[in-house]
């Protein structure tokens, strides 16, 4: 690694104030700070210095997403071979390679479009390249169906970066989670490609792998079956394992749990938010169980994108609550609202993404009232009116 460090030091003057490549300073800075922790420190004011920065935090979140992504790739291949009736004759490697080739273009399009806009925006504004899209760029492909066209994905990524991030000031200033914004954009702009029974299974063979399925092939998710008045022929364990139709990275609770452990052990995600999303969802599901909903609380928590949203998106440190008390309230509201949307609105059987979107909207208000309450409590304690 010393060779790489020396090489970067050698070419760095070209990107400085008077260098011949000064116009691309933001691009160079983005690559350098991705590889190495910057040596620059604040010279004035009171600051806390640490060896980890936001790029390292984002990289850890990407690592935590790896189990869900890898399982999602396998499940994409699994669903294709299962639908074609050739599962028994296919090996693990063949199934995974098909899923890998099907999912990889979506990840590439997400990063190329999103990071391309980030780089262009930084160059235009003369600012540092923001690192937040390192996480959004992989989450967005994981929360969409495999049948979503690449051009739609590109459009959604552009919308989320421009209108839900950059116009607010970039990473750390955005009100809404960019991945949630991309999912919401696709759902409301192109609902036929985000819901229904024809978008959850890859339909075509790729480089001789997989199977080309007949036109009109359908496969409903468990939540889709419930919305249609049917009872899923799956156990809670089956849904937790995740070899079922669904968005690419949202089906396996076990894979998501591995990511949750990584985030909690490293202290990157708030356990308060994560825990109370599940508490709110479980309580509301228990209230609705019976006449209003045929599903138990356990089934609600392992179906759809509930667990993925609770672990990777509700805990986003930028768009969620920052106060400890606020995190309890914020998480509980998201979990409860997700179940309410699922049960009360048959046209939107998922619910989790919309709940997080509304949670992002009210998070600053929750923090404001928590802080004001603490201030008033301390004033009363001190005898100050």
C-alpha positions in Angstrom: 0.0 0.0 0.0 3.0 2.3 0.4 3.5 2.3 -3.3 -0.1 3.5 -3.8 0.4 6.2 -1.1 3.6 7.4 -2.7 2.0 7.5 -6.2 -0.9 9.6 -4.9 1.5 12.0 -3.2 3.4 12.3 -6.5 0.4 13.2 -8.7 -1.4 15.3 -6.0 0.3 18.6 -6.9 -1.3 18.4 -10.4 -4.7 18.7 -8.7 -3.8 21.5 -6.3 -4.7 25.2 -6.7 -2.2 25.9 -9.5 -1.9 22.4 -11.0 -2.7 21.6 -14.6 -5.5 19.3 -13.5 -7.0 21.6 -10.9 -10.5 21.3 -12.5 -10.6 17.7 -11.4 -9.6 18.3 -7.8 -12.9 17.1 -6.4 -12.5 13.8 -8.3 -9.0 13.2 -7.0 -10.0 14.1 -3.5 -12.9 11.7 -3.6 -10.7 8.7 -4.6 -7.9 9.7 -2.1 -10.2 10.0 0.9 -11.9 6.7 -0.1 -8.6 4.9 0.1 -7.0 6.7 3.1 -8.3 8.6 6.1 -7.5 12.3 5.4 -4.7 14.0 7.4 -6.5 17.3 7.5 -7.9 18.4 10.9 -9.8 21.4 12.1 -7.6 24.2 13.2 -10.1 26.3 15.1 -13.0 25.7 17.6 -13.7 22.8 19.8 -13.7 19.5 17.9 -13.6 15.8 18.6 -10.9 14.0 16.5 -11.3 10.3 15.6 -9.6 7.9 13.4 -12.9 7.0 11.6 -14.7 9.3 9.2 -18.0 9.1 7.4 -16.5 7.2 4.4 -15.3 4.5 6.8 -18.8 4.4 8.4 -20.4 4.1 5.0 -18.0 1.3 4.0 -18.9 -0.6 7.1 -22.6 -0.4 6.2 -21.8 -1.7 2.7 -20.0 -4.7 4.4 -23.1 -5.3 6.5 -25.3 -5.3 3.4 -23.1 -8.1 1.7 -25.0 -11.1 3.3 -28.4 -9.8 2.1 -27.0 -8.9 -1.4 -25.3 -12.3 -1.9 -28.3 -14.2 -0.7 -30.5 -12.1 -2.9 -28.3 -13.0 -5.9 -28.7 -16.7 -5.1 -32.5 -16.3 -4.6 -32.9 -14.6 -8.0 -31.3 -17.7 -9.6 -33.3 -20.0 -7.4 -36.6 -18.5 -8.3 -35.8 -18.7 -12.0 -34.8 -22.3 -11.9 -37.7 -23.2 -9.6 -40.2 -21.5 -12.0 -38.9 -23.4 -14.9 -38.9 -26.7 -13.1 -35.1 -27.3 -13.6 -34.1 -26.6 -10.0 -33.1 -30.2 -9.2 -30.7 -30.4 -12.1 -28.9 -27.1 -11.3 -26.0 -26.8 -9.0 -25.4 -24.1 -6.4 -22.7 -22.4 -8.5 -24.9 -22.3 -11.6 -27.8 -20.9 -9.7 -25.7 -18.2 -8.0 -24.0 -17.2 -11.2 -27.3 -16.6 -12.9 -28.4 -14.4 -10.0 -25.1 -12.6 -10.0 -25.4 -11.8 -13.7 -29.0 -10.7 -13.3 -28.3 -8.4 -10.3 -24.9 -7.0 -11.3 -26.2 -4.7 -14.0 -28.6 -3.1 -11.6 -25.8 -2.4 -9.1 -23.6 -1.0 -11.9 -26.3 1.3 -13.2 -27.1 2.5 -9.7 -23.5 3.4 -9.0 -22.7 4.8 -12.4 -25.7 7.1 -12.5 -25.6 8.1 -8.8 -21.9 8.6 -8.4 -21.7 10.2 -11.9 -24.2 12.9 -10.7 -22.3 13.2 -7.4 -19.0 13.8 -9.2 -20.5 16.2 -11.7 -22.3 18.2 -8.9 -19.0 18.4 -6.8 -17.1 19.6 -9.9 -19.8 22.2 -10.7 -19.9 23.5 -7.1 -16.2 23.2 -6.4 -16.9 21.0 -3.4 -15.7 17.7 -2.0 -17.4 14.6 -3.4 -20.0 13.3 -0.9 -19.7 9.7 0.3 -23.3 9.0 1.2 -24.1 7.3 -2.1 -21.7 4.5 -1.3 -24.6 3.0 0.8 -27.5 4.3 -1.3 -26.0 2.9 -4.5 -26.2 -0.7 -3.2 -29.4 -0.3 -1.2 -31.5 0.9 -4.1 -30.9 -2.2 -6.3 -31.7 -4.4 -3.3 -35.1 -2.9 -2.6 -36.6 -3.3 -6.1 -37.9 -6.3 -8.0 -35.6 -8.1 -10.3 -38.0 -7.3 -13.2 -37.5 -3.5 -12.9 -35.9 -2.2 -16.2 -32.5 -0.6 -16.0 -33.6 2.7 -17.5 -36.3 3.0 -14.8 -33.6 2.3 -12.1 -31.3 4.9 -13.7 -34.1 7.5 -13.7 -35.0 6.8 -10.0 -31.3 7.1 -9.0 -31.0 10.4 -10.7 -34.2 11.7 -9.1 -33.1 10.6 -5.6 -29.6 12.1 -5.8 -30.7 15.4 -7.3 -34.1 16.1 -5.7 -33.7 14.4 -2.3 -30.0 15.0 -1.6 -28.0 17.5 -3.5 -30.6 20.3 -3.5 -30.6 20.1 0.3 -26.9 20.4 0.5 -25.5 16.9 0.1 -24.8 14.1 2.5 -25.8 15.0 6.1 -28.3 17.7 5.0 -30.9 15.6 3.2 -34.3 15.2 4.9 -35.3 12.0 3.2 -33.3 8.8 2.7 -32.3 8.7 -1.0 -32.9 5.0 -1.3 -36.5 5.4 0.1 -37.0 8.3 -2.4 -35.9 6.2 -5.3 -38.3 3.4 -4.2 -41.2 5.8 -3.8 -40.5 7.4 -7.2 -40.6 4.0 -8.9 -43.7 2.9 -7.1 -45.8 6.0 -7.9 -44.4 6.6 -11.4 -44.3 3.0 -12.6 -46.5 0.9 -10.3 -46.8 -2.0 -12.8 -43.0 -2.6 -12.6 -42.9 -2.5 -8.8 -46.0 -4.5 -7.8 -48.1 -7.3 -9.2 -47.2 -10.9 -9.9 -44.9 -10.6 -13.0 -41.9 -8.6 -11.6 -40.5 -10.9 -8.9 -38.8 -13.6 -11.0 -36.2 -13.1 -13.7 -37.7 -14.1 -17.0 -34.8 -14.6 -19.4 -31.7 -16.8 -19.6 -28.3 -15.0 -19.4 -25.2 -16.2 -21.3 -26.7 -19.7 -21.4 -27.5 -19.8 -17.7 -31.0 -19.9 -16.3 -34.3 -20.3 -18.2 -36.5 -18.2 -20.5 -39.9 -18.4 -18.9 -43.1 -18.3 -20.9 -44.9 -15.0 -21.5 -47.3 -14.1 -18.8 -45.5 -16.1 -16.1 -46.5 -14.9 -12.6 -45.3 -15.5 -9.0 -46.8 -13.5 -6.1 -45.0 -12.6 -3.0 -46.5 -13.7 0.4 -47.7 -10.2 1.0 -49.2 -10.0 -2.5 -51.1 -13.2 -1.8 -52.5 -11.8 1.4 -53.6 -8.7 -0.4 -55.5 -10.9 -2.9 -57.3 -12.7 0.0 -55.1 -15.8 -0.2 -53.2 -17.5 2.6 -49.5 -18.1 1.8 -48.5 -21.7 1.8 -45.3 -21.0 3.7 -44.1 -21.4 7.3 -42.5 -18.6 9.3 -39.2 -20.4 9.0 -39.6 -20.6 5.2 -40.2 -16.8 5.1 -37.2 -16.2 7.4 -34.9 -18.2 5.3 -36.0 -16.2 2.3 -36.1 -18.5 -0.7 -39.3 -16.8 -1.8 -40.3 -14.2 -4.4 -39.6 -10.6 -3.3 -37.3 -7.6 -3.8 -33.7 -8.7 -4.3 -32.2 -8.1 -0.9 -35.3 -8.1 1.4 -36.3 -11.8 1.6 -33.8 -13.4 4.0 -34.2 -12.5 7.7 -31.1 -14.5 8.5 -28.9 -12.6 6.1 -30.4 -9.3 7.3 -29.7 -10.4 10.9 -26.0 -10.9 10.1 -25.9 -7.3 8.8 -27.8 -6.1 11.9 -25.2 -7.7 14.2 -22.4 -6.0 12.3 -24.0 -2.6 12.6 -24.8 -3.0 16.2 -21.4 -4.4 17.3 -19.6 -1.6 15.5 -22.0 1.0 17.0 -23.0 2.4 13.6 -26.7 1.8 13.9 -28.9 2.7 16.8 -30.2 -0.3 18.6 -33.0 1.9 20.0 -34.4 2.7 16.6 -34.0 -0.9 15.4 -35.6 -2.5 18.4 -38.6 -0.2 18.6 -39.4 -0.6 14.9 -40.0 -4.3 15.7 -41.8 -3.4 18.9 -44.1 -1.0 17.1 -44.8 -3.5 14.3 -45.4 -6.4 16.6 -47.8 -4.5 18.8 -49.8 -3.2 15.9 -49.9 -6.6 14.2 -51.1 -8.1 17.5 -53.9 -5.5 17.6 -55.0 -6.2 14.0 -54.7 -10.0 14.2 -58.0 -11.7 13.7 -60.8 -10.0 11.9 -58.6 -7.2 10.2 -55.6 -9.3 9.4 -55.1 -13.1 8.9 -51.4 -12.8 9.7 -49.8 -13.1 13.1 -47.2 -10.6 14.5 -44.4 -13.1 13.7 -45.5 -13.4 10.1 -45.7 -9.6 9.6 -42.2 -9.1 10.9 -40.6 -11.6 8.6 -42.6 -10.8 5.4 -41.7 -8.2 2.8 -39.2 -5.5 3.5 -40.0 -5.0 7.2 -36.7 -6.4 8.6 -34.6 -4.8 5.9 -36.1 -1.4 6.4 -35.8 -1.7 10.2 -32.1 -2.6 10.0 -30.7 -0.6 7.2 -33.0 2.3 6.4 -34.8 3.4 9.6 -31.4 3.6 11.3 -30.0 6.0 8.8 -28.1 8.5 11.0 -28.9 11.4 8.7 -32.6 11.1 8.3 -33.6 9.5 11.6 -33.8 11.0 15.1 -30.6 11.8 17.0 -31.9 12.0 20.6 -32.2 8.7 22.5 -35.8 9.3 23.5 -36.6 10.4 19.9 -35.2 7.2 18.6 -37.6 5.2 20.7 -40.5 7.2 19.4 -39.3 7.3 15.8 -38.8 3.6 15.6 -42.1 2.7 17.2 -44.0 5.1 14.9 -42.4 3.5 11.8 -43.1 -0.1 12.9 -46.7 0.7 13.8 -47.3 2.7 10.6 -45.9 0.0 8.4 -48.4 -2.5 9.7 -51.3 0.0 9.6 -50.6 0.7 5.9 -50.3 -3.1 5.1 -53.6 -3.9 6.8 -55.7 -0.9 5.9 -54.5 -0.3 2.3 -54.8 -3.3 0.0 -53.3 -1.3 -2.8 -50.0 -1.0 -0.9 -49.3 -4.4 0.7 -45.7 -3.6 1.6 -46.0 -0.5 3.8 -42.5 -0.3 5.2 -40.9 2.1 2.8 -43.8 4.5 3.0 -43.7 4.3 6.8 -40.0 5.2 6.8 -40.6 8.1 4.3 -43.2 9.5 6.7 -40.8 8.8 9.7 -38.1 10.9 8.0 -40.6 13.7 7.6 -41.4 13.9 11.3 -38.0 13.0 12.8 -36.8 16.6 13.2 -40.1 17.5 14.9 -39.7 14.6 17.3 -36.2 15.7 18.2 -37.3 19.3 18.7 -39.9 18.3 21.2 -37.6 16.0 23.0 -35.0 18.7 23.4 -37.5 21.3 24.5 -38.9 18.8 27.1 -35.4 18.2 28.4 -34.6 21.9 28.6 -37.9 22.7 30.5 -37.3 19.8 32.8 -33.8 21.1 33.7 -35.1 24.6 34.2 -37.8 23.4 36.6 -35.2 21.3 38.4 -33.1 24.4 38.9 -36.0 26.5 40.1 -35.9 28.7 37.0 -39.1 29.9 35.4 
